[in-house]
Amino acid sequence: MNFRGLFYLGSRYLTRHKARTLILVSAFTLVWLLPSLIAMVVGQVETRIRARAGETPFLLGKNGSALELVFNGLYFTKPEIQVLAFREVQAIQEGELATAIPLYSRFSAGKNRIVGTSIDYFLFRELEIESGRQLLRLGECIVGAKVAEENGIVVGDSVISSPETLFDLGGVYPLKMKVVGILGSSGTPDDTAVFVDVKTCWIIEGLGHGHDEADKLDPDKLLTTDAESGVIRVNASVVEYNEITGANVANFHFHGDTGDHPVTAAILIPHGTKEQALLKGAVAADKSLQMVSPTEEMDELFATVFSVQRVVLWILFAVGIATILIGILVFLLSNRLRKDEFRQLGMLGADLSTMRALVVYEAVFVILVSLLVSGVLLYLCSLVTPGVVRTVLAG
């Protein structure tokens, strides 16, 4: 058998039928590529999600869906979850069993979530302020790296909270917050968040407000003044502040006991194994609360994801088998159409083994090239996928 002649004849045949060869190579490339690509993407997503969950010991929240609590506490989604009273977080902090970091991620500024928390959060997540300073008073905010980049925000600019409804009959005005700091990029949901003090979130909700002192207002803005009780009633022209500044911050106050005000979750960092056991018992005794481990919730979530992945892979396996069978059918039909070609080769002196080798050459070429292309594509995807997954999970 002349291998040089075999190579020449096989190459000429494939070149002559470019469209068919390209279709076969593409089909077989997808057969090899898709299962590996799905497994790689799921693995990358799992690694990043488990990393953030693994860094968070426990989350405290109102009794309900544990998974929704995890998504709210870790990724600031599910803002509609039930809230718990701030006094519950204070009680754990004062009990000295754990460090309790409050989170109130219900409101937004455009497409970015406003997260009310404390300075402990930045220390816990090891978030560094790239420019500016830390929060010092009401109405200030620190924005994530992606928020600053996408909106061209610099220190000294302002961010305005978005109203929950188009017409807010409760009289809660959007709050204009001064940007005092910008975080460095962390590749986490923190990059797409706007961080404020919890009390600032309460002001956005209308649980606190500020206005001019009634006894110093223009008489035209007063409705009645009761000399005996000292009660002054003002008219609707006295509008609440929608921006907190150094000049008016002293005029802000909260309605009722701040311990009754809401938070959506709290990060709990037990001080030790014994304290962790005591804390679990204390929370379990209160039927209205739950203390969940993000790692355990992610285990359950990915158990479901992997079961779905297995189904998808089996479907791809079936599609792959069907593609291979169709490829074999194409080769067989091609051989039937090449009868005249083989007869002429036989007349020129080619034996049966040479003609069979031509068919094998075509099949091997398609398989090897498709494997090579799928390998190159998988390698390129492995370079791009971490960044894409990081961007997607960051928000």
C-alpha positions as CSV (number, residue, x, y, z in Angstrom):
1,M,0.0,0.0,0.0
2,N,1.5,3.4,-1.0
3,F,0.8,5.7,2.0
4,R,1.9,8.7,0.1
5,G,-0.6,8.1,-2.7
6,L,-3.3,7.2,-0.1
7,F,-2.7,10.5,1.6
8,Y,-2.8,12.4,-1.7
9,L,-6.1,10.8,-2.9
10,G,-7.8,11.1,0.5
11,S,-6.8,14.8,0.9
12,R,-8.0,15.6,-2.6
13,Y,-11.3,13.9,-2.0
14,L,-11.9,15.9,1.3
15,T,-10.9,19.1,-0.3
16,R,-13.3,18.5,-3.2
17,H,-16.2,18.0,-0.7
18,K,-15.4,20.8,1.7
19,A,-19.0,21.5,2.8
20,R,-19.7,17.9,3.8
21,T,-16.3,17.6,5.6
22,L,-16.9,20.8,7.5
23,I,-20.4,19.7,8.6
24,L,-19.1,16.4,9.8
25,V,-16.2,18.0,11.7
26,S,-18.6,20.5,13.3
27,A,-21.0,17.8,14.3
28,F,-18.4,15.6,15.9
29,T,-16.7,18.6,17.5
30,L,-20.0,19.4,19.4
31,V,-20.3,15.8,20.4
32,W,-16.9,15.9,22.2
33,L,-17.1,19.6,23.3
34,L,-20.5,20.0,24.9
35,P,-20.3,17.5,27.8
36,S,-16.8,18.7,28.8
37,L,-17.9,22.4,28.6
38,I,-21.0,21.8,30.7
39,A,-18.9,20.0,33.4
40,M,-16.3,22.8,33.3
41,V,-18.8,25.6,33.7
42,V,-20.7,23.9,36.5
43,G,-17.4,23.2,38.2
44,Q,-16.4,26.9,38.0
45,V,-19.8,28.1,39.3
46,E,-19.7,25.6,42.1
47,T,-16.2,26.6,43.2
48,R,-17.0,30.3,43.3
49,I,-20.4,29.8,45.1
50,R,-19.0,27.4,47.6
51,A,-16.1,29.7,48.3
52,R,-18.4,32.6,49.5
53,A,-20.6,30.2,51.3
54,G,-17.6,28.5,53.0
55,E,-16.3,31.9,54.2
56,T,-19.6,32.6,56.0
57,P,-20.1,30.4,59.2
58,F,-23.8,31.0,59.8
59,L,-26.7,33.3,58.9
60,L,-29.5,34.3,61.2
61,G,-32.9,35.1,59.8
62,K,-36.6,34.8,60.2
63,N,-38.0,31.3,60.0
64,G,-38.8,30.4,56.4
65,S,-36.8,29.3,53.3
66,A,-33.2,28.7,54.4
67,L,-32.0,28.9,50.8
68,E,-33.7,32.3,50.2
69,L,-32.0,33.5,53.4
70,V,-28.6,32.3,52.1
71,F,-29.1,34.1,48.8
72,N,-30.1,37.3,50.5
73,G,-27.3,37.2,53.0
74,L,-24.6,36.2,50.5
75,Y,-25.7,37.6,47.2
76,F,-28.2,40.3,48.3
77,T,-31.0,38.8,46.2
78,K,-34.5,37.8,47.4
79,P,-35.2,41.2,49.1
80,E,-38.8,40.1,49.8
81,I,-37.8,37.6,52.5
82,Q,-39.3,38.0,56.0
83,V,-37.4,40.4,58.2
84,L,-36.4,40.0,61.8
85,A,-36.2,42.7,64.6
86,F,-32.8,44.4,65.0
87,R,-33.0,43.5,68.8
88,E,-32.5,39.9,67.9
89,V,-29.1,40.7,66.4
90,Q,-28.3,43.0,69.3
91,A,-29.1,40.2,71.8
92,I,-26.7,37.8,70.2
93,Q,-24.0,40.5,70.1
94,E,-24.5,41.3,73.7
95,G,-24.6,37.7,74.7
96,E,-20.9,37.4,73.7
97,L,-21.5,34.0,72.0
98,A,-20.8,35.3,68.5
99,T,-20.1,38.4,66.5
100,A,-23.3,39.4,64.8
101,I,-23.2,41.5,61.6
102,P,-26.6,42.9,60.5
103,L,-27.6,43.0,56.9
104,Y,-30.6,44.8,55.4
105,S,-30.6,44.3,51.6
106,R,-34.1,45.3,50.6
107,F,-33.7,48.6,48.7
108,S,-31.9,49.4,45.5
109,A,-30.2,52.3,43.7
110,G,-31.0,51.6,40.1
111,K,-30.0,48.0,39.4
112,N,-27.6,47.9,42.4
113,R,-28.6,46.6,45.8
114,I,-28.3,48.9,48.8
115,V,-26.9,46.9,51.7
116,G,-27.3,48.2,55.2
117,T,-24.7,46.8,57.5
118,S,-21.9,47.7,60.0
119,I,-18.2,48.3,59.7
120,D,-17.6,44.8,60.9
121,Y,-18.8,43.6,57.5
122,F,-15.9,45.1,55.7
123,L,-13.5,43.6,58.1
124,F,-15.1,40.2,57.8
125,R,-15.1,40.1,54.0
126,E,-11.6,41.7,54.0
127,L,-12.9,44.5,51.7
128,E,-10.4,47.2,51.1
129,I,-11.4,50.8,50.3
130,E,-9.5,51.8,47.2
131,S,-10.3,55.5,47.5
132,G,-12.0,57.6,50.1
133,R,-12.8,56.6,53.6
134,Q,-15.1,54.4,55.8
135,L,-18.7,55.3,56.7
136,L,-18.9,57.8,59.5
137,R,-22.5,59.1,59.6
138,L,-26.0,58.7,58.3
139,G,-26.6,59.3,54.6
140,E,-23.1,58.2,53.5
141,C,-22.4,55.3,51.2
142,I,-19.5,53.2,49.9
143,V,-19.9,51.7,46.4
144,G,-18.5,48.5,45.0
145,A,-15.8,48.6,42.3
146,K,-18.2,47.5,39.5
147,V,-20.8,50.1,40.5
148,A,-18.2,52.9,40.4
149,E,-16.8,51.6,37.0
150,E,-20.1,51.2,35.2
151,N,-21.5,54.6,36.4
152,G,-18.4,56.7,36.5
153,I,-18.7,57.3,40.2
154,V,-15.9,59.0,42.1
155,V,-15.7,60.0,45.8
156,G,-17.8,63.0,46.4
157,D,-20.6,62.0,43.9
158,S,-24.0,61.0,45.1
159,V,-26.2,57.9,44.7
160,I,-30.0,58.1,44.9
161,S,-32.2,55.3,46.2
162,S,-34.9,54.0,43.9
163,P,-38.5,54.2,45.1
164,E,-40.2,50.8,45.6
165,T,-43.3,51.9,43.8
166,L,-44.0,54.6,41.2
167,F,-46.4,56.4,43.6
168,D,-45.3,56.0,47.2
169,L,-48.4,57.1,49.2
170,G,-46.4,56.6,52.5
171,G,-44.4,59.7,51.7
172,V,-41.0,58.0,51.7
173,Y,-38.8,60.1,49.5
174,P,-35.7,58.7,47.6
175,L,-32.6,59.4,49.6
176,K,-29.6,61.1,48.1
177,M,-26.5,59.5,49.6
178,K,-23.0,60.9,49.4
179,V,-20.3,58.5,48.1
180,V,-17.4,58.6,50.6
181,G,-15.6,55.5,49.5
182,I,-15.0,53.1,46.6
183,L,-14.1,49.4,47.3
184,G,-11.4,47.6,45.4
185,S,-12.5,44.8,43.1
186,S,-13.1,41.5,44.9
187,G,-14.9,39.5,42.1
188,T,-17.9,38.9,44.5
189,P,-21.4,40.4,44.8
190,D,-19.8,43.1,46.9
191,D,-18.6,44.7,43.7
192,T,-22.2,45.5,42.6
193,A,-23.5,46.7,46.0
194,V,-24.0,50.1,47.6
195,F,-23.1,49.9,51.3
196,V,-24.6,52.1,53.9
197,D,-25.2,52.0,57.7
198,V,-28.3,50.0,58.7
199,K,-29.9,53.2,60.0
200,T,-29.6,54.8,56.6
201,C,-31.7,52.0,55.2
202,W,-34.3,52.7,57.9
203,I,-34.5,56.3,56.8
204,I,-35.0,55.1,53.2
205,E,-37.9,53.0,54.5
206,G,-39.4,56.0,56.3
207,L,-38.8,54.7,59.8
208,G,-36.7,57.8,60.4
209,H,-36.8,61.3,59.0
210,G,-35.6,64.8,59.5
211,H,-37.3,68.2,59.1
212,D,-36.9,71.7,60.4
213,E,-37.8,72.3,64.0
214,A,-41.5,73.2,64.2
215,D,-41.0,76.1,66.6
216,K,-38.6,77.8,64.2
217,L,-40.8,77.5,61.1
218,D,-42.5,80.3,59.3
219,P,-45.9,80.9,60.9
220,D,-47.6,80.3,57.5
221,K,-46.5,76.7,57.7
222,L,-48.1,76.1,61.1
223,L,-51.7,74.7,61.4
224,T,-52.2,75.0,65.1
225,T,-50.3,75.7,68.3
226,D,-51.5,74.3,71.6
227,A,-50.2,76.7,74.3
228,E,-51.0,74.3,77.1
229,S,-49.5,71.1,75.7
230,G,-46.8,72.8,73.6
231,V,-47.8,70.6,70.6
232,I,-47.2,72.3,67.3
233,R,-48.9,71.0,64.1
234,V,-47.4,71.8,60.7
235,N,-49.0,71.7,57.3
236,A,-48.0,69.6,54.3
237,S,-45.7,72.2,52.9
238,V,-43.0,71.1,55.4
239,V,-41.3,68.4,53.3
240,E,-38.9,65.8,54.8
241,Y,-35.3,66.0,53.8
242,N,-34.1,63.7,51.0
243,E,-30.5,64.3,51.7
244,I,-28.5,64.1,54.9
245,T,-25.8,66.7,55.4
246,G,-23.7,68.0,58.2
247,A,-26.1,70.8,58.6
248,N,-29.3,68.8,59.1
249,V,-28.1,65.4,60.4
250,A,-28.9,66.4,64.0
251,N,-32.5,66.9,63.0
252,F,-33.0,63.2,62.0
253,H,-34.7,60.9,64.4
254,F,-36.3,57.5,64.3
255,H,-39.9,56.5,65.1
256,G,-40.3,54.0,68.0
257,D,-37.6,51.7,69.4
258,T,-34.8,51.0,66.9
259,G,-34.7,47.5,68.3
260,D,-38.0,46.9,66.6
261,H,-36.7,48.0,63.2
262,P,-36.0,45.4,60.5
263,V,-33.0,43.6,59.1
264,T,-33.2,40.8,56.5
265,A,-30.3,38.7,57.9
266,A,-27.3,38.7,60.1
267,I,-23.9,37.0,59.7
268,L,-23.0,35.1,62.9
269,I,-19.4,34.3,63.7
270,P,-19.3,32.1,66.8
271,H,-16.4,32.8,69.2
272,G,-15.7,29.0,69.6
273,T,-17.1,25.5,69.4
274,K,-18.8,25.7,72.7
275,E,-20.3,29.1,72.0
276,Q,-21.5,27.8,68.6
277,A,-23.4,24.9,70.3
278,L,-24.9,27.3,72.8
279,L,-25.9,29.7,70.1
280,K,-27.6,26.9,68.0
281,G,-29.6,25.9,71.1
282,A,-30.6,29.5,71.9
283,V,-31.8,30.1,68.3
284,A,-33.5,26.7,68.1
285,A,-35.5,27.6,71.2
286,D,-37.0,30.6,69.4
287,K,-39.4,29.1,66.8
288,S,-39.6,32.4,64.9
289,L,-35.8,32.4,64.0
290,Q,-33.5,30.1,62.1
291,M,-29.7,29.8,62.0
292,V,-28.5,28.2,58.8
293,S,-25.1,27.1,57.5
294,P,-24.5,28.4,54.0
295,T,-22.2,25.5,53.2
296,E,-24.8,22.9,54.1
297,E,-27.4,24.8,52.0
298,M,-25.1,24.9,49.0
299,D,-24.5,21.1,49.4
300,E,-28.2,20.5,49.0
301,L,-28.5,23.0,46.1
302,F,-25.6,21.4,44.2
303,A,-26.9,17.9,44.9
304,T,-30.0,19.0,42.9
305,V,-27.8,20.8,40.3
306,F,-25.7,17.7,39.7
307,S,-28.8,15.5,39.4
308,V,-30.0,17.9,36.6
309,Q,-26.5,17.9,35.1
310,R,-26.5,14.1,34.9
311,V,-29.8,14.2,33.1
312,V,-28.5,16.8,30.6
313,L,-25.3,14.8,30.1
314,W,-27.3,11.6,29.4
315,I,-29.4,13.6,26.8
316,L,-26.1,14.9,25.3
317,F,-24.8,11.3,25.3
318,A,-27.9,10.1,23.4
319,V,-27.6,13.0,20.9
320,G,-23.9,12.2,20.5
321,I,-24.6,8.6,19.7
322,A,-27.2,9.7,17.2
323,T,-24.7,12.1,15.7
324,I,-22.1,9.3,15.4
325,L,-24.6,7.0,13.8
326,I,-25.6,9.7,11.3
327,G,-21.9,10.2,10.6
328,I,-21.5,6.5,9.9
329,L,-24.6,6.6,7.7
330,V,-23.1,9.5,5.7
331,F,-19.8,7.5,5.2
332,L,-21.7,4.5,4.0
333,L,-23.9,6.5,1.6
334,S,-20.8,8.3,0.4
335,N,-19.1,4.9,-0.4
336,R,-22.1,3.9,-2.4
337,L,-21.9,7.1,-4.4
338,R,-18.1,6.5,-4.9
339,K,-18.6,3.1,-6.7
340,D,-17.6,4.6,-10.0
341,E,-14.5,6.2,-8.4
342,F,-13.5,2.9,-6.8
343,R,-14.0,1.0,-10.1
344,Q,-11.7,3.4,-11.9
345,L,-9.1,3.1,-9.1
346,G,-9.3,-0.7,-9.5
347,M,-8.8,-0.4,-13.2
348,L,-5.7,1.7,-12.5
349,G,-4.3,-1.1,-10.2
350,A,-5.5,-0.1,-6.8
351,D,-6.4,-3.2,-4.6
352,L,-9.4,-3.6,-2.3
353,S,-7.3,-2.8,0.8
354,T,-6.3,0.6,-0.7
355,M,-9.9,1.6,-1.4
356,R,-10.9,0.6,2.2
357,A,-8.0,2.6,3.5
358,L,-9.4,5.6,1.7
359,V,-12.7,5.3,3.5
360,V,-10.9,4.8,6.8
361,Y,-8.7,7.8,6.1
362,E,-11.7,10.1,5.6
363,A,-13.3,8.8,8.9
364,V,-10.1,9.1,10.9
365,F,-9.4,12.6,9.5
366,V,-12.9,13.8,10.5
367,I,-12.6,12.3,14.0
368,L,-9.0,13.6,14.7
369,V,-9.7,17.1,13.4
370,S,-12.9,17.3,15.4
371,L,-11.0,16.2,18.5
372,L,-8.3,18.8,17.9
373,V,-10.9,21.6,17.3
374,S,-12.9,20.6,20.4
375,G,-9.7,20.5,22.5
376,V,-8.6,24.0,21.3
377,L,-12.1,25.4,22.0
378,L,-12.2,23.8,25.4
379,Y,-8.8,25.3,26.2
380,L,-10.0,28.7,25.1
381,C,-13.2,28.3,27.1
382,S,-11.1,27.4,30.2
383,L,-9.3,30.7,29.9
384,V,-12.5,32.8,29.5
385,T,-14.9,30.9,31.7
386,P,-13.5,31.9,35.1
387,G,-13.8,35.6,34.2
388,V,-17.3,35.1,32.8
389,V,-18.5,33.2,35.8
390,R,-16.9,35.7,38.1
391,T,-18.7,38.6,36.3
392,V,-22.0,36.8,36.3
393,L,-21.9,35.8,39.9
394,A,-20.7,39.3,40.9
395,G,-24.0,40.6,39.5
